[in-house]
Amino acid sequence: EVTCSICLDLFKDPVTAECGHSFCRECITQHCEEKEIDIVCPQCRQTFQKSNLRPNRELKNIVELINLSSRLQRDEEPGGGSRCEKHDEPLKLFCKNDQTPICVICRESRAHRAHTVVPMEEAVQECRETIMTNLEIIESTCEELRLLDKKDWKHLPQSLSEEETERLMGVMEKV
């Protein structure tokens, strides 16, 4: 899920409570403003401490990809596309280097000449595929971690890099 259960919108700066539920940082902060120490999760009613909220970078990345896909989708729709502010031309291309839609005139400018540029439709399709792949990986990893006993987490292979270990521990804390 990529929507906050408090505001019912796509996550903005998502954080995860000890119980594994995620919320927009601002939403959960407002929810627990009056409480001093123990906060009750709006979804499962489990208590947690505000200081134990952790940023959910994976979820943030997914939401950013969804937002990018939505922008690209909107720009490729006939009559619904945006126009270049500089040249007042339709934004039919996507600059991969700058991660932004551009017009055909911008494509030939010095700013984008050496960049990788693809048609908007292709960029939208790539973005969709990336989102689906990332969602499948995250769902699979979360399911595997749910099956692990917390005591087994300490015995994971020592061959993981420090970064992999930190990421894995972050995911496991959310489960």
N, C-alpha and C positions, 0 to 999 in steps of 0.2 A: 504494500500500500504506500502511496506517495502523498496522501492527504492527512492533514492534522485533524484529529478527532475533536479538537476544541473549536477551531475556526472553520473546519470543513473545506479548507483551501489547500493548494499545494504547499508543502513545507517551505518555510522561510527560516533559514538558519536552524536546521533540525538538531535536536538533542534527544538523548535516550535516557530513560530512567532505569534504575536497577532492575525493574521487572521486565524490561525489554521493550516497553512501549515508547514510541517516539512522538514528539510534539515540536511545534515551532518554539524557539527559545522564548520569544515574547509572550506567546499564549500561556505556556506553563509557568512563566515568571508571574504573570498577572494572576493566574489561578492560585498560586501559593504565596501571594503578597502578604496576606494577613497572618500566615502561619509562621511560626518561629523556627521549629526544628523539623518535626515529622510532617511530611506532605503525603496526601493520599492521591494515588494515581486515579485520574478521572475515568480510566477504562476498567481497571481490575480491582481498584480500591486497596491495593497493596501500599504500605507506607514506605517512604524513602526520604532521604535527606536531600535538600536542594543542592548542597555542595557535591552530591554524587551524580548530578546530571552530567552526561558526557556528550561532546559534539559527535554527530553521526555523519562523518565525511562521505561514506558510501552513498547514503541517502541524499545528501546534498548534491553529489555528482549526478545521480540519477535525475533529480529534479531539474538540474541545469540542462541536462541532455533533453529532457522533455520540453522545457521552455524553448530551447534552441530548435527542436523539431517543430514545435507549434509556430514559432516565428517563421521558419522556412516554409512550412505548409501554407501559412497565411500569405506569404510573399509569392508563392507559386500559383495561387488561385487566380483564374482569369478575372480581371476587373477588381480583384481584391488586393492585388500586389502593391507594394510600396514603390515609391519613386526615389531616385537618387536626389539627395538634397543639393548636390553640386551641379548635376547636369540635367535634372528633371527627366531622366530616362527611367524606364522600368528596371527594377532590380531582378535580372534574370540569371545572374551568376552568383557563385559563392566562392569567396577567397578562403581557402583552407588555412593559409598562414595567419591571417588576421581574424578568422572565424566570423566573417561578416558578409552579408549580401552586397553585391556591387553591380553596377551597370556595365554595358559593353564599352563605354567610353572610359570608365575607371580602369577597366581591364588593360587598356593600352597605355595608361599613365605610368609614370616612373614608379609610383607607389605600389603598383601591383604587377608590373610587367614580368618580374622574375618570380612571382608567386605561383603557387599551384591553385588553379581556378577550375571549377567544374560547374556544369549546369545546375541550377537550383534543384531540379527534380532528382538528380543523382545525389546531391548533398542530403536531401531529405531522406532518400532511401538508405544511404549509408548511416545516417543518424538513427533511423528506426532500427536498423540491424544491430547497431552498437547498443542501443537501449535494450533490445530483446536479449542479446547475448549477455550483457551485464546483469539483467534481471535473473536470467537462468542461473548464472554463476552464483549470484548472491542467494537465491532461493535454495540452490543445492547445498551451498556451504552452510547456510543457517540450519537446514534439515540435518546435515551431518553433525553439526555442533549440538543440536538439541538432543541427539542420540547419545552423545558423549556424557559421561558422568562428570561433574565438576572436578572430582578428585583426579580424574584421568587427564585433565588439562595440563597438569604439571609434568606429565610423562610424555608429552609430545616430542617428536624427534628433535634432537639437539642441533640438527643440521640446518634449521631455519635461520635465515639471516636476522639481524636485530630488527630490521624494518618489518620483515614478515611476522616475526614474533609479536611485535607491538600491534600490528594490524589484526593478527589473529586473536590476541588477548582482548582487543577492543571489541571485536565481533562477539567473542565468547561472553564478555560482560553484558552485552545486549541481549543475549539469549537467555 
